Amino acid sequence: MRAQLVGYAAVTKTKKDWWQSPEYRPAVPPSFKAFLALEATAEALHDYQAEFVPGLLQTEEYVRAIHERAHEGLAPDEIDRLVAVRMTRQEALRRTAQPLKSASIINEAVLYRQVGGAAVMRTQLEHLAEMVSHPSVTLQIVPFKAGAHAGMNGAFTLLRLPDAQPIVYLENLGGASVTRRPGNVRVYEEAFTDLQILAVGKQESLSMIGKAIKEF
């Protein structure tokens, strides 16, 4: 299965619209295909996550644990496809021409929610600490002591596109949606700015991650 996963990723990295390839088309819902197309051309991605590590910063084992829990009963090769989609998305941070700039804010609870077991979680947190210093990544944490905040209504993603209005992507159990309406986008832009002010900076975020690693 591991060889198959690597093979999928190798094929898709060479294809601009890799999510349209026969290997992946059945595994990617139409609404998420629209998001992938936007993400592939975006200049920047800003997101807030309350429950899990942002997709662009996840390890393979962490991704697999999420999908195995969310899609119980799905065949192993289908899980492989879902994992490969997530891992291939991360290539946007490393593309040679204008790599995607990712700014993520996460709830402190994300550091302690044990996804996939202690070993998987420890590796994920170590990876997160490494990614804090990645040139294309900014990561901040909203500590529990911050109290009520602008992200309490749920996770959201803002995509900034060249020569186009920013968009908001929302996802839940019922599906996903994308909006470009200026009024809606402004609400989420303001929420993200509020979260940036409330969240701790790079060094304190690293300290919080280091403390969480010791718990696993």
C-alpha positions in Angstrom: 0.0 0.0 0.0 2.9 2.4 0.8 4.4 1.8 -2.6 1.0 2.5 -4.2 0.7 5.7 -2.3 4.1 6.9 -3.3 3.2 6.0 -6.9 0.1 8.1 -6.8 1.9 11.1 -5.4 4.7 10.9 -8.0 2.2 10.9 -10.8 0.1 13.8 -9.4 3.1 16.1 -8.7 3.8 16.2 -12.5 0.2 17.3 -13.3 -1.1 20.8 -12.7 -4.7 19.6 -12.2 -3.7 16.3 -10.6 -7.0 15.9 -8.7 -8.7 15.3 -12.1 -6.5 12.2 -12.8 -8.3 8.8 -12.9 -6.6 7.7 -9.7 -8.2 10.5 -7.7 -11.4 11.6 -9.4 -13.6 9.1 -7.5 -12.0 10.1 -4.1 -12.5 13.9 -4.4 -16.0 15.3 -3.9 -17.0 18.0 -6.5 -17.0 20.8 -3.9 -13.5 19.9 -2.9 -12.3 19.7 -6.5 -13.3 23.4 -6.7 -11.3 24.1 -3.6 -8.2 22.3 -5.0 -8.4 24.2 -8.2 -8.5 27.5 -6.3 -5.7 26.4 -3.9 -3.5 25.5 -6.8 -3.5 29.1 -8.1 -3.7 30.9 -4.7 -1.0 33.2 -3.4 -1.9 32.7 0.2 -4.0 30.5 2.4 -5.2 31.7 5.9 -7.1 29.2 8.0 -8.3 28.6 11.6 -8.6 25.1 12.8 -10.2 24.1 16.2 -10.1 20.3 16.1 -7.1 19.2 14.0 -3.7 20.2 12.6 -4.2 22.2 9.3 -4.1 19.9 6.3 -1.0 21.4 4.8 0.9 20.7 8.0 -0.2 17.1 8.7 1.9 14.0 8.6 1.0 11.0 6.6 0.2 8.9 9.7 -2.0 11.6 11.2 -3.9 12.0 7.9 -4.5 8.3 7.7 -5.8 8.1 11.3 -8.3 10.9 10.5 -9.6 9.2 7.3 -9.8 5.8 8.9 -12.0 7.2 11.7 -14.0 9.4 9.4 -14.5 6.7 6.7 -14.9 3.5 8.6 -15.4 0.5 6.4 -13.7 2.2 3.4 -11.4 -0.1 1.4 -7.6 0.3 2.2 -6.9 1.5 -1.4 -9.5 4.2 -1.1 -8.0 5.3 2.1 -4.6 5.4 0.3 -6.1 7.7 -2.3 -7.5 10.1 0.3 -4.2 10.2 2.1 -2.3 10.8 -1.2 -4.6 13.7 -2.0 -3.8 15.4 1.3 -0.1 14.8 1.0 0.1 16.0 -2.6 -1.7 19.2 -1.6 1.3 20.0 0.5 3.5 20.4 -2.6 2.0 23.9 -2.9 4.2 25.0 -0.1 7.3 23.8 -2.0 6.5 24.7 -5.6 9.4 26.6 -7.3 7.3 29.3 -8.8 5.6 31.4 -6.1 5.1 28.8 -3.3 1.8 29.1 -1.4 2.1 31.3 1.7 0.2 29.5 4.5 -0.8 31.3 7.7 -2.6 29.0 10.2 -4.1 29.6 13.6 -5.0 26.6 15.7 -6.8 26.1 19.0 -4.6 24.8 21.8 -6.8 21.8 22.1 -5.4 20.6 18.7 -2.1 19.9 20.5 -3.6 17.5 22.9 -6.3 15.7 20.9 -4.7 12.3 20.5 -5.2 11.3 16.8 -3.9 7.9 15.9 -2.3 7.2 19.2 0.6 8.6 21.2 3.4 7.8 18.8 1.5 9.3 15.8 0.7 12.4 17.8 4.2 12.9 19.0 5.5 12.6 15.4 2.9 15.1 14.2 3.8 17.6 16.9 7.5 17.3 16.1 6.6 17.9 12.4 4.5 20.9 13.4 7.5 22.4 15.3 9.7 22.0 12.3 7.1 23.6 10.0 6.9 26.7 12.2 10.3 27.6 10.7 9.4 26.8 7.1 9.7 29.9 4.9 6.2 29.5 3.5 4.5 28.9 6.8 3.2 31.0 9.7 1.7 29.2 12.7 0.0 30.7 15.8 -1.8 29.1 18.7 -4.9 30.4 20.5 -4.3 29.4 24.2 -7.1 28.2 26.4 -6.4 31.3 28.7 -7.5 33.6 25.8 -11.1 32.8 26.5 -13.9 33.5 24.0 -12.7 34.4 20.5 -13.7 35.0 16.9 -13.2 31.4 15.8 -15.6 29.8 18.2 -18.3 29.4 15.4 -16.0 26.9 13.6 -13.1 26.4 11.3 -12.7 28.4 8.1 -10.2 28.9 5.3 -9.5 32.2 3.4 -7.8 31.9 0.0 -6.1 35.0 -1.6 -5.9 34.8 -5.4 -3.9 36.8 -7.9 -6.1 39.4 -9.7 -9.3 38.1 -8.1 -11.4 38.6 -4.9 -10.5 36.5 -1.9 -12.7 33.5 -1.2 -13.9 31.7 1.9 -14.1 27.9 2.1 -16.2 26.2 4.8 -16.6 22.5 5.4 -18.7 20.4 7.8 -20.5 17.0 8.0 -23.1 18.2 5.6 -20.7 19.2 2.8 -18.6 22.2 1.8 -19.2 25.6 0.3 -17.2 28.5 -1.2 -18.3 32.1 -1.1 -16.8 35.2 -2.8 -19.5 37.7 -1.6 -17.5 40.7 -0.3 -19.6 41.1 2.8 -19.1 37.4 3.8 -15.4 37.4 3.0 -15.0 40.6 5.1 -16.5 38.9 8.2 -13.9 36.1 8.0 -11.0 38.5 7.3 -11.9 40.4 10.4 -12.2 37.2 12.4 -8.8 36.1 11.2 -7.3 39.4 12.1 -8.8 39.2 15.6 -7.4 35.7 16.0 -3.9 36.8 14.9 -4.0 39.5 17.6 -5.3 37.0 20.3 -3.0 34.1 19.4 0.6 33.9 20.7 3.6 34.5 18.5 6.2 32.1 16.9 8.4 31.5 20.0 5.5 31.0 22.4 3.8 28.7 19.9 6.9 26.6 19.7 7.1 26.5 23.5 3.5 25.3 23.6 4.2 22.6 21.0 7.3 21.5 22.9 5.2 21.2 26.2 2.6 19.2 24.4 5.2 16.8 22.9 6.2 15.9 26.4 2.7 14.7 27.1 3.1 11.9 24.4 
